[in-house]
Amino acid sequence: MADHPIAVTEIPSDEHLALRVMPMPADLNPAGDVFGGWIMSMVDVAGAIPAIRRANSRVVTVAVNSFLFKQPVSVGDVVSFYSTVASVGRSSITVDVHVFAERHPADPVIVKVTEARLTYVAVDGEGNKRLVGEADPACAPGGCAEPSDKELVLRVVPFPADLNPAGDVFGGWIMSMVDIAGAVPAIRQARSKVATVAVDSFVFKQPVSVGDVVSFYAEIVHVGTTSVTVEVEVYARRNPENPVVVKVTEAKLTYVAIDELRTKHPIPAQ
């Protein structure tokens, strides 16, 4: 299926960005494309994020009203999930999710790959249905502010499989996500594959918990002949009943541009 590039103006604003992820080889189906079930699971998570914020509580998925696959997704695509609340009932919230993939670093293109509508029901701590209250526009998340001078390159939600024995999210999971987040601007700068060659610094400032919405912001701080150095800051939004944002990690990593033979090559001038 041929790519059908879309104009930048067709992409929703980052205000509605629920998730931004990069699929890995483990997410492939036998045909070599990303497994449709992976996309469906990510859409469900992406739709739940604004529903949880609107309900100020847990939600459960009760219906997939529509789901359309428009393009296949490939390993290495940067896949962005944009979610908006379409309607609110007494206890239900319906959400529209639009999914876009950024691909081909040598000649970047963005294509729309999926669109869906899902309905969630608000539940209390016992799992019983509860009423959705009036929207509170004054209910902004507390804690620190997320950066406005860096690009939001990934946004993910950790699951129980990502926990360490102490019950926090495994530090290795955070490190792997930071490595991917830093690679996104490095790949764009190099217009090719990159390989991580150094972790110049890495600081864990707060633990991360299951259900946190974890956002990774990245900024290129140096470009050499073949290398790109990137700073990454990581923030977690938690506690839907009383939202707060905390900075959990900061790091600096260096990548080297490589060709198809995995040989270093010069980074083209921008």
C-alpha positions as CSV (number, residue, x, y, z in Angstrom):
1,M,0.0,0.0,0.0
2,A,1.5,3.4,-1.1
3,D,2.1,6.2,1.5
4,H,-0.3,9.1,1.2
5,P,1.5,12.0,2.8
6,I,-0.7,14.6,4.6
7,A,-0.2,18.3,5.2
8,V,1.1,19.5,8.5
9,T,-2.1,21.4,9.0
10,E,-4.0,18.2,9.0
11,I,-2.2,16.9,12.1
12,P,-3.9,17.7,15.4
13,S,-2.1,20.0,17.9
14,D,0.1,18.6,20.6
15,E,-2.6,19.6,23.1
16,H,-4.4,16.4,22.0
17,L,-1.3,14.2,21.8
18,A,-2.1,11.2,24.1
19,L,0.7,8.8,23.1
20,R,3.8,8.8,20.9
21,V,5.6,5.5,20.6
22,M,8.0,3.6,18.3
23,P,7.1,0.0,17.6
24,M,9.8,-2.7,17.8
25,P,10.4,-6.0,16.0
26,A,8.6,-7.9,18.8
27,D,5.4,-6.0,17.6
28,L,5.5,-7.5,14.1
29,N,3.0,-9.9,12.6
30,P,4.1,-12.8,10.3
31,A,3.7,-10.5,7.2
32,G,6.4,-8.1,8.6
33,D,4.0,-5.2,9.4
34,V,3.2,-4.1,13.0
35,F,0.5,-6.4,14.5
36,G,-2.9,-4.8,14.3
37,G,-3.6,-5.9,17.9
38,W,-0.6,-3.7,19.0
39,I,-2.2,-0.7,17.3
40,M,-5.6,-1.5,18.8
41,S,-4.1,-1.8,22.3
42,M,-2.3,1.5,21.9
43,V,-5.5,3.2,20.6
44,D,-7.4,1.9,23.7
45,V,-4.7,3.4,26.0
46,A,-4.7,6.7,24.1
47,G,-8.4,7.0,24.2
48,A,-8.5,6.3,28.0
49,I,-6.1,9.2,28.8
50,P,-8.5,12.1,28.1
51,A,-11.4,9.9,29.5
52,I,-9.6,9.5,32.8
53,R,-8.8,13.2,32.9
54,R,-12.5,14.1,32.2
55,A,-13.8,11.6,34.7
56,N,-11.2,12.3,37.4
57,S,-11.2,8.6,38.1
58,R,-10.5,5.2,36.6
59,V,-12.4,4.2,33.4
60,V,-13.1,0.9,31.6
61,T,-13.6,0.4,27.9
62,V,-17.2,-0.6,27.1
63,A,-17.4,-0.2,23.3
64,V,-15.3,0.2,20.2
65,N,-17.7,2.2,18.1
66,S,-15.6,2.3,15.0
67,F,-12.0,1.3,14.0
68,L,-10.4,1.8,10.6
69,F,-6.9,0.8,9.5
70,K,-5.8,3.1,6.7
71,Q,-2.1,2.2,6.3
72,P,0.2,-0.4,7.7
73,V,2.7,0.6,10.4
74,S,6.4,-0.4,10.3
75,V,9.1,-0.9,12.8
76,G,10.9,2.4,13.3
77,D,7.9,4.5,12.6
78,V,7.2,7.3,15.1
79,V,3.5,6.7,15.8
80,S,1.5,9.5,17.4
81,F,-2.0,9.0,18.9
82,Y,-4.2,12.1,19.2
83,S,-7.3,11.8,21.3
84,T,-10.3,14.2,21.8
85,V,-13.5,13.8,23.9
86,A,-16.4,13.6,21.5
87,S,-19.3,13.3,24.0
88,V,-20.0,12.9,27.7
89,G,-22.9,11.0,29.1
90,R,-24.0,10.4,32.7
91,S,-21.3,7.9,33.3
92,S,-19.8,7.4,29.8
93,I,-17.2,9.3,27.8
94,T,-16.8,8.8,24.0
95,V,-13.3,9.6,22.5
96,D,-12.1,10.0,19.0
97,V,-8.5,8.8,18.3
98,H,-6.5,9.6,15.2
99,V,-3.2,7.9,14.6
100,F,-0.3,9.2,12.4
101,A,3.1,7.6,11.5
102,E,6.3,9.5,10.7
103,R,8.6,7.4,8.6
104,H,11.5,7.3,6.0
105,P,14.2,9.4,7.8
106,A,16.1,10.0,4.5
107,D,12.9,11.6,3.0
108,P,10.5,12.1,6.0
109,V,6.8,11.7,5.4
110,I,3.8,11.6,7.8
111,V,0.8,9.4,7.0
112,K,-2.5,8.8,8.7
113,V,-2.7,5.1,9.7
114,T,-5.7,4.6,11.9
115,E,-8.8,6.3,13.2
116,A,-11.2,5.1,15.8
117,R,-14.0,6.0,18.3
118,L,-14.2,4.3,21.7
119,T,-16.6,4.6,24.7
120,Y,-15.4,4.4,28.3
121,V,-17.4,4.3,31.5
122,A,-16.2,5.9,34.7
123,V,-15.8,3.6,37.7
124,D,-14.9,4.0,41.4
125,G,-12.3,2.3,43.4
126,E,-14.6,-0.8,43.8
127,G,-15.1,-1.0,40.0
128,N,-18.7,0.2,40.1
129,K,-20.1,2.7,37.6
130,R,-20.1,6.3,38.8
131,L,-21.4,9.6,37.4
132,V,-19.1,11.9,35.4
133,G,-19.1,15.3,37.0
134,E,-19.0,18.7,35.4
135,A,-15.7,19.6,33.7
136,D,-13.5,21.7,35.9
137,P,-11.4,24.0,33.7
138,A,-9.6,25.3,36.8
139,C,-8.3,21.7,37.6
140,A,-4.8,22.0,36.1
141,P,-2.1,19.5,37.1
142,G,0.1,20.6,39.9
143,G,3.8,20.0,40.4
144,C,6.4,21.2,37.9
145,A,5.7,22.5,34.4
146,E,6.6,20.4,31.4
147,P,9.2,22.1,29.1
148,S,8.1,24.3,26.2
149,D,11.6,24.6,24.7
150,K,12.0,20.9,23.9
151,E,10.1,18.6,21.5
152,L,7.7,16.0,22.9
153,V,9.1,12.9,21.2
154,L,7.5,10.1,23.2
155,R,4.5,9.7,25.5
156,V,3.8,6.3,27.0
157,V,2.0,4.5,29.8
158,P,3.9,1.8,31.7
159,F,2.1,-1.5,32.6
160,P,2.5,-4.1,35.3
161,A,4.9,-6.1,33.1
162,D,7.3,-3.2,33.4
163,L,7.6,-3.3,37.2
164,N,10.7,-4.2,39.3
165,P,10.4,-6.4,42.4
166,A,9.9,-3.3,44.6
167,G,6.7,-2.4,42.7
168,D,8.1,0.6,40.8
169,V,8.6,0.8,37.1
170,F,11.9,-1.0,36.3
171,G,14.8,1.5,35.7
172,G,15.8,-0.4,32.6
173,W,12.4,0.3,31.0
174,I,12.9,4.0,31.6
175,M,16.4,3.8,30.2
176,S,15.3,2.0,27.1
177,M,12.5,4.6,26.5
178,V,15.0,7.5,27.0
179,D,17.3,5.9,24.4
180,I,14.5,5.7,21.9
181,A,13.4,9.3,22.7
182,G,16.9,10.6,22.1
183,A,17.2,8.7,18.9
184,V,14.1,10.4,17.3
185,P,15.7,13.8,16.8
186,A,19.1,12.2,16.1
187,I,17.6,10.2,13.2
188,R,15.9,13.3,11.8
189,Q,19.2,15.2,12.0
190,A,21.2,12.4,10.4
191,R,18.5,11.4,7.9
192,S,19.6,7.8,8.5
193,K,19.8,5.2,11.1
194,V,21.8,6.0,14.3
195,A,23.5,3.9,16.9
196,T,23.9,4.9,20.6
197,V,27.6,5.3,21.4
198,A,27.5,7.0,24.8
199,V,25.3,7.8,27.8
200,D,27.0,11.0,28.9
201,S,24.7,11.4,32.0
202,F,21.6,9.8,33.5
203,V,19.8,10.8,36.6
204,F,16.7,9.2,38.2
205,K,14.9,11.9,40.2
206,Q,11.6,10.2,41.0
207,P,10.2,6.6,40.7
208,V,7.6,5.9,38.0
209,S,4.4,4.0,38.7
210,V,2.1,1.9,36.6
211,G,-0.6,4.2,35.1
212,D,1.6,7.3,35.0
213,V,1.5,9.1,31.6
214,V,5.2,9.5,31.0
215,S,6.4,12.2,28.5
216,F,9.9,12.3,27.0
217,Y,11.1,15.7,25.8
218,A,14.3,15.9,23.7
219,E,16.6,18.6,22.3
220,I,19.8,18.3,20.2
221,V,22.6,20.1,22.0
222,H,25.5,19.2,19.7
223,V,26.1,18.0,16.1
224,G,29.6,16.7,15.1
225,T,30.9,15.3,11.9
226,T,29.1,11.9,12.4
227,S,27.6,12.3,15.9
228,V,24.6,13.9,17.5
229,T,24.2,14.6,21.2
230,V,20.7,14.9,22.7
231,E,19.4,15.9,26.1
232,V,16.2,14.2,27.3
233,E,13.9,15.2,30.1
234,V,11.2,12.9,31.4
235,Y,8.0,13.9,33.2
236,A,5.2,11.8,34.7
237,R,1.6,12.9,35.1
238,R,-0.2,10.9,37.8
239,N,-3.1,10.8,40.3
240,P,-6.2,11.4,38.1
241,E,-8.3,12.4,41.1
242,N,-5.7,15.2,41.9
243,P,-3.4,15.5,38.9
244,V,0.2,16.3,39.4
245,V,3.3,16.5,37.1
246,V,6.7,15.5,38.4
247,K,10.1,15.4,36.7
248,V,11.4,11.8,36.9
249,T,14.6,11.6,34.8
250,E,17.1,13.6,32.9
251,A,19.8,12.3,30.6
252,K,22.3,13.2,27.8
253,L,23.1,10.6,25.1
254,T,25.3,10.6,22.0
255,Y,24.4,8.8,18.7
256,V,26.4,8.2,15.6
257,A,24.9,8.2,12.1
258,I,25.3,4.9,10.2
259,D,24.5,3.6,6.7
260,E,22.9,0.3,5.7
261,L,26.2,-1.5,6.2
262,R,26.4,-0.1,9.8
263,T,29.3,2.1,8.9
264,K,29.7,5.6,10.2
265,H,28.9,8.3,7.7
266,P,28.9,12.2,7.8
267,I,25.8,14.0,8.9
268,P,24.4,16.1,6.0
269,A,24.3,19.9,6.4
270,Q,20.8,21.1,7.3
